[in-house]
């Protein structure tokens, strides 16, 4: 990376702001699609103890980018996903286990530390021709008729035909583009940490559904699991205040000793749960990807997988515009990108919101409906397979490069 730019003979095609996983994936994919691309981000992204289950179509994009093998080597396969109702309510759902082999897959995907995803993508970005990396934080955004002008705190200036905002939920670029957001909150917080286990996880992800939210144990390499425990905010803070030894015992108790003794490894983090959806996914020469465009609770492992579909559809929209001679940052191109993404984002956001609120509901009809739905999923094989396939990626809303039935090849410049 560099903290200075040589004076370019012409503006960049694309400037990607933000170097988290979605920003790095966007910079890689667009550069390899033949766009002259610059990635702008601070030198050291914050340490992230969270993990991501890379599922379904995400594997296709990461294979296309040439990074899947490196990521899979650092993660743990997810061959079974088990749901267990521990609400203690009068009406409870049956235990349900979804197996990847039922849909002719070796696994649903791989669970990887976020810091490892960033590291692998960053290494690939450094080796990608046509991708310039600039250290810095964008402080000033000026949107012109034909170009976006970005100035960093160190005084570096970048001009591009389109800017990709991957700078998080408080995005400076989104604000500059005049794109509003809808936000909401949940009466919950997530305690996130990793733990060593006495018993092997056997590549099974287990999700206990409690009265205040899910408690998820997701495999990591060896006898390790990543944990997301969603509770009332005061309860999450109380758990976080426990010693490692006491917290380990509480985690084991809540897991009904499924994995034996549990030992906390590394730091913990507590996140208040909230949601965000942008009112447009592209406008005024700015396209949104990742948490700049959508945020919702860590339920169902949808976050980064949804963001990678943002990346795939954005590349499609820009390539189509280039082939037809249109302005890649123009209103028509960004409107096409918005149309591609809106159904997927809206449906996933609604699905996660309904699932979370149904679990929290004390209303008997809601509990009956939830329990009946899981019972049907447990007993009706075609429905089970449909749920598994749609959970990995939507049938009709997946970018071409991420569809497994199509050959994966470089997009022609």
C-alpha positions in Angstrom: 0.0 0.0 0.0 1.0 3.6 -0.5 0.2 6.9 1.2 0.7 8.9 -2.0 -0.5 8.6 -5.6 1.3 9.3 -8.8 -0.5 11.8 -10.8 -2.8 9.7 -13.0 -3.2 10.5 -16.7 -6.9 9.9 -16.3 -9.3 9.4 -13.4 -9.9 5.9 -12.0 -12.9 4.0 -13.2 -13.8 2.9 -9.6 -12.7 4.1 -6.1 -13.6 1.7 -3.3 -13.7 3.3 0.1 -13.3 0.8 3.0 -11.1 -2.3 3.3 -13.3 -4.7 5.3 -14.2 -8.0 3.7 -16.9 -6.5 1.4 -14.7 -3.6 0.4 -11.7 -5.7 -0.4 -13.9 -8.2 -2.3 -15.4 -5.3 -4.3 -12.0 -3.9 -5.2 -10.7 -7.3 -6.2 -13.7 -8.3 -8.3 -13.9 -4.9 -10.1 -10.2 -4.7 -10.8 -10.2 -8.3 -12.2 -13.2 -7.3 -14.3 -11.0 -4.8 -16.1 -11.8 -1.6 -14.3 -9.0 0.7 -13.2 -9.6 0.6 -9.5 -8.3 2.2 -6.3 -9.0 1.0 -2.8 -8.9 3.7 -0.1 -8.8 2.6 3.6 -6.9 3.1 6.8 -3.7 1.1 7.2 -4.8 -1.1 10.1 -8.5 -2.2 10.2 -9.7 -2.8 13.7 -9.1 -6.3 15.2 -12.3 -8.4 14.7 -12.9 -11.5 16.9 -16.1 -12.3 15.1 -16.4 -15.1 12.5 -18.4 -15.4 9.3 -20.0 -18.6 7.9 -19.3 -18.3 4.2 -22.2 -20.1 2.6 -23.5 -21.2 -0.8 -23.0 -18.7 -3.6 -20.3 -16.8 -1.6 -18.1 -19.8 -2.2 -18.5 -19.3 -6.0 -17.4 -15.7 -5.9 -14.4 -16.4 -3.7 -13.4 -19.3 -6.0 -13.7 -16.9 -8.9 -11.4 -14.4 -7.0 -8.9 -17.3 -6.4 -9.0 -17.0 -2.6 -11.3 -19.8 -1.6 -8.7 -22.5 -1.0 -6.8 -20.2 1.4 -9.9 -19.3 3.3 -11.1 -22.9 3.5 -7.8 -23.9 4.9 -8.2 -21.4 7.8 -11.8 -22.3 8.6 -14.0 -25.3 9.6 -16.6 -26.9 7.3 -20.3 -26.7 8.3 -21.9 -30.1 7.4 -24.9 -30.0 9.7 -27.0 -27.1 11.1 -29.0 -28.0 14.1 -31.8 -26.0 15.8 -32.8 -26.7 19.3 -35.8 -25.0 21.1 -34.9 -24.3 24.8 -37.5 -21.6 25.3 -39.2 -23.6 28.0 -42.6 -22.5 26.7 -45.7 -24.5 26.6 -45.5 -24.6 22.8 -42.0 -25.6 21.6 -40.6 -26.5 18.2 -39.0 -29.9 17.6 -35.3 -30.2 17.2 -34.4 -29.9 13.6 -31.1 -30.8 11.9 -30.3 -29.8 8.3 -27.6 -31.9 6.6 -25.6 -30.6 3.6 -25.7 -34.1 2.0 -29.5 -33.8 1.6 -28.9 -31.1 -1.1 -25.9 -33.0 -2.6 -23.3 -30.8 -1.0 -20.2 -31.8 1.0 -20.9 -28.8 3.3 -23.0 -25.7 3.5 -19.8 -23.6 3.6 -16.9 -22.8 6.0 -16.8 -20.7 9.2 -13.8 -18.4 9.2 -12.4 -15.7 11.5 -13.2 -12.2 10.0 -9.6 -11.2 10.5 -8.5 -14.2 8.4 -11.0 -13.2 5.6 -9.5 -9.7 5.6 -5.9 -11.0 5.6 -6.5 -13.4 2.7 -8.4 -10.8 0.6 -5.7 -8.1 1.4 -2.9 -10.4 0.2 -4.8 -11.1 -3.0 -5.4 -7.4 -3.5 -1.7 -6.6 -3.2 -1.1 -9.1 -6.0 -3.8 -7.9 -8.4 -2.8 -5.8 -11.4 -4.9 -2.8 -12.0 -5.7 -2.3 -8.3 -4.0 0.6 -6.5 -4.2 0.7 -2.7 -4.1 4.0 -0.9 -3.7 4.3 2.9 -5.9 6.9 4.4 -9.4 8.0 5.5 -11.6 9.9 3.1 -12.4 13.3 4.7 -13.9 15.2 1.8 -16.3 14.0 -0.9 -17.2 16.1 -3.9 -19.7 14.7 -6.4 -19.5 16.3 -9.8 -21.4 15.7 -13.0 -18.9 13.2 -14.4 -16.6 12.4 -11.5 -16.4 11.8 -7.7 -13.5 13.6 -6.1 -12.2 12.1 -2.8 -9.6 13.7 -0.5 -8.0 11.9 2.4 -6.9 13.4 5.6 -3.3 13.3 4.4 -4.2 15.4 1.4 -4.2 12.7 -1.3 -6.8 13.3 -4.0 -8.5 10.6 -6.1 -11.0 11.1 -8.9 -13.2 8.3 -10.2 -16.2 7.7 -12.4 -18.0 5.8 -9.6 -17.3 5.4 -5.9 -18.1 2.3 -4.0 -19.1 3.0 -0.4 -17.9 0.1 1.8 -17.1 2.4 4.7 -19.7 1.0 7.2 -23.0 2.0 8.7 -21.9 5.6 9.4 -20.7 6.0 5.8 -19.4 9.4 4.8 -19.9 8.6 1.1 -23.5 7.6 1.6 -24.2 10.8 3.3 -22.5 12.8 0.6 -24.6 11.1 -2.1 -27.7 12.1 -0.2 -28.9 8.6 0.4 -31.1 8.3 3.4 -31.5 5.2 5.7 -34.1 3.4 7.7 -32.9 2.3 11.1 -34.4 0.2 13.9 -33.3 -1.4 17.1 -33.9 -4.6 19.0 -34.2 -5.2 22.8 -31.2 -7.4 22.6 -27.4 -7.4 22.6 -25.0 -10.0 21.2 -22.1 -11.4 23.3 -19.4 -12.6 20.8 -16.4 -14.8 21.7 -14.5 -17.9 20.9 -14.2 -21.0 23.1 -12.3 -24.3 23.3 -14.4 -27.4 23.9 -13.8 -30.7 25.6 -15.7 -32.7 23.0 -15.4 -32.5 19.2 -18.0 -30.4 17.3 -18.1 -32.9 14.4 -18.6 -29.9 12.0 -22.1 -29.4 13.4 -23.3 -25.8 14.0 -25.9 -25.8 16.8 -28.3 -23.0 17.5 -30.2 -23.0 20.8 -33.4 -20.9 20.6 -33.9 -19.3 24.0 -36.7 -17.0 25.2 -34.4 -13.9 24.8 -32.7 -14.9 21.5 -30.5 -17.6 20.0 -27.3 -19.0 21.4 -25.1 -20.3 18.5 -22.1 -22.5 18.6 -20.3 -22.5 15.2 -17.4 -24.8 14.4 -13.8 -23.5 14.1 -10.7 -25.6 13.3 -9.9 -28.1 16.0 -11.9 -28.3 19.1 -12.9 -24.6 18.9 -16.2 -22.8 18.3 -17.3 -19.3 17.7 -20.1 -18.2 19.9 -22.9 -15.6 19.4 -25.1 -15.4 22.5 -28.0 -13.0 22.1 -29.7 -11.8 25.3 -31.4 -8.8 26.9 -28.8 -6.0 27.0 -28.4 -6.1 30.8 -28.0 -9.9 30.8 -25.4 -9.7 28.0 -23.4 -7.2 30.0 -23.6 -9.3 33.1 -22.3 -12.3 31.2 -19.5 -10.2 29.8 -18.5 -9.1 33.3 -17.9 -12.7 34.5 -14.5 -14.2 34.8 -13.3 -16.5 32.0 -13.8 -19.5 34.3 -17.3 -18.5 35.4 -18.4 -17.6 31.8 -17.1 -21.0 30.5 -19.3 -22.8 33.1 -22.3 -20.7 32.1 -21.7 -21.4 28.4 -21.5 -25.1 29.1 -24.7 -25.0 31.1 -26.6 -23.2 28.4 -25.3 -25.7 25.8 -26.5 -28.6 28.1 -22.9 -29.9 28.1 -23.2 -30.8 24.5 -19.5 -30.1 23.9 -18.4 -30.8 27.4 -16.2 -28.2 29.3 -15.9 -24.9 27.5 -12.9 -22.6 27.9 -13.1 -18.9 26.9 -10.3 -18.1 24.4 -9.4 -14.5 23.7 -11.4 -11.3 24.3 -15.2 -10.9 24.2 -17.3 -8.2 22.5 -20.8 -7.0 23.2 -22.9 -5.5 20.3 -26.3 -3.9 20.7 -28.5 -5.3 18.0 -29.9 -2.9 15.4 -30.9 -2.8 11.8 -30.3 -0.5 8.8 -31.4 -0.4 5.2 -30.4 2.3 2.7 -33.3 4.0 0.8 -31.3 3.5 -2.4 -28.3 1.2 -3.1 -26.8 3.6 -5.6 -27.2 7.3 -6.4 -25.1 10.3 -7.5 -22.1 8.3 -8.6 -22.0 6.3 -5.4 -22.8 2.6 -5.1 -23.3 1.0 -1.6 -22.1 -2.4 -0.6 -22.0 -4.3 2.7 -23.0 -2.6 6.0 -23.2 0.8 4.2 -26.3 -0.6 2.5 -27.8 -3.0 5.1 -27.3 -4.2 8.7 -29.3 -6.7 10.7 -28.8 -9.1 13.6 -26.4 -12.0 13.3 -29.2 -14.5 12.8 -28.9 -17.1 10.0 -25.4 -16.1 8.9 -26.7 -13.7 6.2 -24.6 -10.5 6.7 -21.4 -11.0 4.7 -23.0 -13.5 2.3 -25.5 -10.8 1.4 -22.7 -8.3 1.0 -20.8 -10.5 -1.4 -23.9 -10.7 -3.5 -23.8 -6.9 -3.5 -20.3 -7.1 -5.0 -21.4 -9.7 -7.6 -24.3 -7.6 -8.8 -22.4 -4.3 -8.8 -19.8 -5.8 -11.1 -22.5 -7.1 -13.4 -24.2 -3.7 -13.6 -20.9 -1.9 -14.3 -19.8 -4.5 -16.9 -23.1 -4.2 -18.7 -22.9 -0.4 -18.7 -19.4 -0.6 -20.2 -20.4 -3.0 -22.9 -23.3 -0.9 -24.0 -21.3 2.3 -23.9 -23.1 3.8 -20.9 -21.6 5.8 -18.1 -20.6 3.3 -15.4 -21.4 5.9 -12.7 -24.4 7.3 -14.3 -28.0 7.3 -13.0 -29.1 4.5 -15.3 -26.3 2.2 -14.2 -26.9 2.8 -10.5 -30.6 2.4 -10.9 -30.0 -1.0 -12.5 -27.8 -2.0 -9.6 -30.5 -0.8 -7.1 -33.1 -3.0 -8.9 -30.8 -6.0 -8.7 -30.2 -5.7 -5.0 -33.5 -4.5 -3.5 -35.5 -7.7 -3.6 -32.7 -9.8 -2.1 -31.9 -7.3 0.6 -35.5 -6.6 1.5 -36.5 -10.3 1.6 -33.5 -11.3 3.8 -34.0 -8.3 6.1 -37.7 -9.1 6.5 -36.9 -12.8 7.0 -34.3 -12.2 9.7 -36.6 -9.6 11.4 -39.6 -12.0 11.5 -37.5 -14.9 12.8 -36.0 -12.8 15.6 -39.3 -11.2 16.7 -41.2 -14.5 16.5 -38.7 -16.1 18.9 -39.2 -13.2 21.3 -42.9 -13.1 21.1 -45.1 -14.1 24.1 -48.1 -14.4 21.9 -49.4 -17.9 21.6 -50.3 -17.7 17.9 -46.8 -16.6 17.0 -45.3 -19.5 19.1 -47.6 -22.0 17.4 -46.8 -20.7 13.9 -43.1 -20.8 14.6 -43.3 -24.3 16.0 -45.5 -25.6 13.2 -43.1 -24.1 10.6 -40.1 -25.9 12.1 -42.1 -29.2 12.5 -43.0 -29.1 8.8 -39.4 -28.4 7.9 -38.4 -31.4 9.9 -40.8 -33.8 8.4 -41.4 -32.7 4.7 -38.2 -33.5 2.7 -38.9 -31.3 -0.3 -39.6 -28.3 2.0 -36.4 -29.1 4.0 -34.4 -29.0 0.7 -36.0 -25.8 -0.4 -35.3 -24.1 2.9 -31.6 -25.2 2.7 -31.1 -24.1 -0.8 -32.8 -20.7 -0.3 -31.0 -20.2 2.9 -27.7 -20.5 1.1 -28.7 -18.1 -1.7 -31.9 -17.0 -3.4 -32.7 -18.9 -6.5 -33.5 -16.0 -8.8 -31.5 -13.1 -7.2 -27.9 -14.5 -7.4 -25.2 -12.8 -9.6 -24.1 -14.9 -12.5 -20.6 -15.4 -11.2 -22.0 -16.9 -8.0 -24.3 -19.4 -9.7 -22.8 -22.9 -9.4 -24.4 -24.3 -12.6 -22.5 -21.7 -14.7 -18.8 -22.0 -15.5 -16.9 -19.5 -13.4 -14.6 -17.5 -15.6 -13.1 -14.0 -15.7 -15.5 -11.3 -16.9 -14.4 -10.0 -20.2 -13.2 -6.4 -20.1 
